Amino acid sequence: MPVESLPLSNPDPGAQSLIEDKELRMKINTAIELLPLQQKAAFSLRQLEGLSFKETSEVMNCSVGAAKASYFHAVQKLRKYLKKEEKE
């Protein structure tokens, strides 16, 4: 097969996707690290540990409402940060 007829594109379309996924995970981890401690704890316990709001509030030693508020504010800040990163 002559060199001229070889495909120039990557035969594995998933490779680019894997790179993009890794970059997104890095951006998310960076954004999580920027959160205030209470918000980081609430987000991590809910999303990474899979705890309920009741369980999260027990671990954080706060009310369920405070755990929900911390989680809500964390999500809002993460969205804002990631949208900013997307534009840059």
C-alpha positions, 0 to 999 in steps of 0.5 A: 500500500503506497504511503499516499493512500494511508489515512491521515486521521486517527483511526480511533475516534475515542482517543480525542474523547478520552483526552477531552474527558481527562481535561474536563475532569482536571478542570472540575477537580480544580474548580472543586478545590477552589470552593470554600470548605463547607461547600467543598465538603457538601459537594464531595459528600453528595457527588463523590461519596453518594450520601443523602442530604441527611447523611451529609448534614450528619457528617458536616454536623449541620442542619439538612437545610445548611447542607442543601444550601452549601451544596446548592452554592457549590454547584452554582460556583462550579457552573460559573467557573466551568463556563468561564473556563469554556470561554477562555 
